[in-house]
Amino acid sequence: MARLGALALATLGLGCSSPAADLDTAPLVEVDSVTSQSGAVQIDMLAHGATPVRGLHTMQLIFTNVSDGAPVEALELEIVPWMPAMGHGTSLLPQVEELGSGVYEIDDLDLYMAGQWQLRTGFGSSDNAEPALQIE
């Protein structure tokens, strides 16, 4: 019986998604651009390819001040991947790294289902935005 269980686990492993490095080989392209709820900040979302496939991803968000076009730096971002059509998020928390000049890299984005995903993004004292993208 234990042997059958091990075989089943090995078989299931064949269907698992590839690591993000395998998915994120295409050049970064803009997949959405939104203005924050306050109207003060523009957020451009870049993904590896126009329509990424299901799995773990690394993406970038670029924050720009609407009034003067200056990069917005030193933000503490809270990002929640959310699938509005299904009413759920993910159990894996994305990791954020500031790269400079208003660019933030978002790693460990577990976009495991096809459909539209939002990155519910909180920043500053009370501002937020919801850039979105389609996953195949």
Secondary structure, DSSP 8 states (H G I E B T S, - for coil): -HHHHHHHHHHHHTTS---HHHHTTS-EEEEEEEE-TTSSEEEEEEEESSS--SEEEEEEEEEEETTT--B--S---EEEEEETTTTEE-SS--EEEEEETTEEEEEEEEE-SSEEEEEEEEETTTEEE--EEEE-
